[in-house]
Amino acid sequence: MIIIMKPGASPEAVGRVTGVIEEKGLQVHLSQGHQVTIIGVVGDKSLLEGVNFEVSEGVERVVPVTESYKLANRKFHPENSAVPAGNTVIGPGTLTVMAGPCAVESREQLLETAFAVKKAGASFLRGGAYKPRTSPYSFQGLEEEGLKYMKEAREATGLGVICEVTSEHAIEKAVKYVDMLQIGARNMQNFELLKEAGRAGLPVLLKRGLSATIDEWLNAAEYIMAEGNPNVTLCERGIRTFETATRNTLDISAVPVLRSRTHLPIILDPSHATGVRDYVEPLAKAAIAAGADGLMIEVHPDPARALSDGPQSLTFDQFEGLMGRLKPYAKLEGRNF
């Protein structure tokens, strides 16, 4: 449930309500706006049986929350959240662009890409050091060696760096080198991994599962947030449908749906969604128009020789041109990058 306090309710009135909740063994999630304070209650509501908050001083009304996700719920946190990550903030007023290769292949490849995407205007370097692949014989990533190259690229360019993690071991290594952890689509409902990511102390980018509903996705975010980490960003990367013209089907409608249900920032990945570089630009524009907070775009110095996802990767020139053409769209939506 959420308890909405009256405008101008005193700190003492808020404290009395939160005190009762905590005495009953439940968690309090406090959202204080300019005019109104909202108290979210997390836990077994049966413990509050017999407590009538509506007669408490300063309480406007009590609203039940039927969704199983609470901390990620807009009802608990009406204002859009901003997630600090690296040297930037993901959220309202900004368009965060994460760009780089699907897989870190070498020091030279990553540094060359880092300088190129920085020059074009990206604020984050993405790169895979741990690669969950469909085939066990495909390139699996450079692991900690790749993470060291990412840290070097960050120090050389000032870009934030983000890397996917696939296990508790990967998280333990990654936190020493990167600014943000990514949970990939295949691991969206790996609940033990979500808990570990929540405890790691870094912001987390959570990609939507291959066939996940939006409610399932938000409940996955709740696993991370329930560990005390509020800095979660959602990434729509296409879902599996009957259509075969693209690698996946990018769900643009997920942006307004999420806006109505959660306060968390939303990023779209048109590269993985389509698997075709020619489709990246129109879908990136559509994402901005729909209200996305950012984009994740794959960029490689030589896509034809990429060890992973070459067909969807942009060259440096293609990415620089795209960034220039996206600026009017971002400006129209009141976003800066």
N, C-alpha and C positions, 0 to 999 in steps of 0.2 A: 504494500500500500504506500501511498504518499500522503503526507499531511501538509496542506497548504496554509501557511500562516497569513494573517491579515496584513495588509500594507502597513508598514511602520511598527510591526510587532516588536516588542522590546527583546533585548538579548536574554533577559531573565525569563521571559515567557518561552522563548525558544529552548533555553536550557532546561526548563522544567519538563518540557515534552521529551527532549532527547534523553534526559535522565531516566524517565520512566521506561523508555524503550531499552536502554542499556541495562537497567536493573533486571529486565525480563530476559536478558541474554541474547538480544538481537542486535544487529549492526545498524548504525545510523549513517546515512549518506546525506550530507548537507549541501544544498545548492542555494547560495545567497545572491539574488539579483539586486538591481538598483532599488526596487520597490518591494519585492516579495521574496520571502524565504520559503523554500520547499524542503521538507524533511522526508527523505526516502527511508523506508524500513525494509531491511533485508534479513530474511530468516524465516523461521517457522511462526506464522502469524497466530497459530492457535495459542501461543504463549501469552498473547495479548487479550485472551478471552476475558470479558468483564471490564476491560478498560475502554472508556468512552472519551476519545480525544476531542470530539466535537464540542464538549462542554468545557474544555480547557481554555484558560485565558489566552487570547491572541490567535486561536485557531479559526481559520476561515471555513475549511471543509476537509473531509477525508475522502480520498479517491482510491478505490481498489485498482490494483495493477494485475491484469489477468495474464500478461505475457510472462513466460518463465525467465526471461532475461530482465534484469533490474538495473544494474549499473550502466549498461549500454543503452538503456531506454530513455527516450527523449522526455518521457513523463517525469523521470527522476532529475533530469538535467536539461531544462528547456533551451538553454543557449547552446549554439554550436561550439564544440570544443576545438581548441588549438593544441596541437601536439608539437612540443619542441623536439627537434631532432637535428643533430649536427649543428651547423651554423644557421639553420633556418627554422621556420615554424610552419607546420602543415595545418591548413585550416582557413578560416574566413579571411578574405581579402588577398590571399596569395594563390598562385598557381605553381605548385611544386613539380618540377620535372626531374624524374629519375631516369638516367640514361646510361647505357653501357652494354657490354657483351653479355650474352646468356651465360657463357662460361669463361672464367679466367683461364687463359691458355698459357700465358707467359708474362714475365715482367714487362717486356717491351710492348706487347700488345695492350696491356692494361694501362700503362702510363701514357702511351700514345693516344688511347681512347679518352683517358681522363682529361688531358689537355684540350682535346678537340671538343668534348661536350661542355667543358667549362667555358671555352671561347664562345660557343653557340648560345650559352645562357642557362644551361642546366645547373641545378643546385645540389644534385645528388648523383653519385656514381654507383650504378648497380653492377653487380658481377657475381657469378655463381662459383663458389669454391667447393661446395658440396652439391652434387647434381643427382637428384633422384630420376633415373631414366627408365623408360619402359623396358628396354633390353639391358640385361646385366653385362652385355659386351660393349655397350656404348661408353663413351668417355664419362667418367664419374667425378671429375674435378680434381684440382690440385690440393684441396683441403687446406691445412694450415699454411702451407707454402703460398697458396693463393691469397689467404687472409693477410699475410705479411705484405704482399704486393699491394693489396687494397689500402693498408695503413700507410704505406709509402706514397701511394697516389694521393691520399688525403693530405698528407703533410706537404706534398709538392704543389697541390692545387688549391687547397682550402675547401674542396668539396666534402660534403658528408658522404659516408659510404654505407651501403646496405648489402647484406648477404643473406641468402637463404640458409636456414639451419634445419637439419633432418634428424637430429638425435640430441640427447642430453650431452654427449661428448662434444658434438659440434657447437652447442651453445657455450660450453665451458671454454672452448678455444676462441670462438668468435667474439665474446665480450671483451677480449683483450685487444681487438683490432678494429672493430667497426662501431658505427654510431647507431645503427638500427638493425634489428633482426627481422627476417622475413620468414613467415610460415607459408609454405607453398600449398597449392591446391590439393595435392595428394595427402597432405598432413593436416588439413583443416579440422578433422575430427580425431586427430591423434591427441586425446585429452591429456595424457601424461606429458607430452611434449608442450602442449599449451600451458600447462601449469608451470613447467620449468621455464618457459619463456616469460611467463608472468613474474617469476621470482628473480629473473636475471638482472633487472635494474635498467634495461634499455628499452626505448620505445619499440613497438612491434607493428609490422605491416602484416596483416592477415588476409591472404588471398582466399577467394571463394572456391569451395570445392567443385569438382567437375559436374556434379549433379545436385548440388546443395540448394535447398530453399533458402530464402532470405532469413526466415526464422532460425533455421539450423545454423546459418552463418553468424547471426547475432548471438546465439547461444554459445558458439565457439569463442566469440570475442569475450563473452561473460566469463569463461574459464580463465582467460588471461587477467581480466580486470579483478576477478575475485581473489587473486593472489596479491592484490595491492598495487597493481600497475594500471593507472588510468590512461596511459599514453598508447592507445591502440588506433591504428588507421586501417580502414577496410580497402581492399583492392578487388574490383570486379575484373576478371580476366577471361570471361566467356564461359559458357556452360555447354554441356554436351546435349545436342538435340539430334533429330533425324537428318538435319541438313549437312551435306558433305562439301558444299562449295567453299566453305571456310573451315579452318581447323576446329574452331568452336563457334558458338553464337554469342556475340557480345550483347549483354543485356543492358542496353542503355536505360531502359525503364527502371532498373535497379537504383539509379541515382535519386530520382524523386521519391521512390518508395522508401529508400533508406532515410532520406531527409525527413520524412514524416514519422519515422520510427526511432531514429537514433540521433544522437548529437555528435557521433564520431566522424572524423574527416573521411572523405571518399576519394579514392584514386582509381583511374581506369588504365588498363593495360591492353591497348589495341594490337600490340605485336603478338602476344600469345593468343589473343582472342581469334585472330584471323589466320596467322601463319603466312601471310602474304604482305610483302612490304608496300605494294601499291595501295592497299586498303588502310594503311596506318594513318595517313594524313586525314582523309575524310572522317574517320571515326574519332580521331583526336579532336577535331573541330566539333563534332557532335557531342563529345564528352564535356567540353568546356561549355557549350550552349546548354547542356542539361544541368549544369551546376557542379561539376566535379571539382575537387580541390587540387587535383594534380593528375599527372600522367606518368606511366612507366613505359619507356620506349627502348627497344634494343638497337644498339649501334655497334658496328664492328669495322675495323680498318679494311678488312677484305672479306665480305660476307661469303663469297664463293669458296673460301677456304676455312670457314668457321667450323669448329668441331661440334657446334650445337646451334641449331635454329638459324642457319644462314639465310634461308629464303625469306624470313620475316625481318631480318636486320637491315637497318639503313646504313649507307656509307656516311662518312663525315660530311661530305658536301650535301647529301640529301637531308641529313639531320639539321644542319645549319640553315638550309633553305626552309625546312619545315618550321623551325623555331621563329624565323622571321615572319612567316605567314600566319602563325598562331597569335602573334602579339595583338592584332586588331580584335580578335575574338576575345582574348583575355581582357583587354581594355573595355570592351563592350559589357563584359560581365563584372567589371569592377575589380579585377584581379591583377596583381603585379607578379612578374617573374624576371 
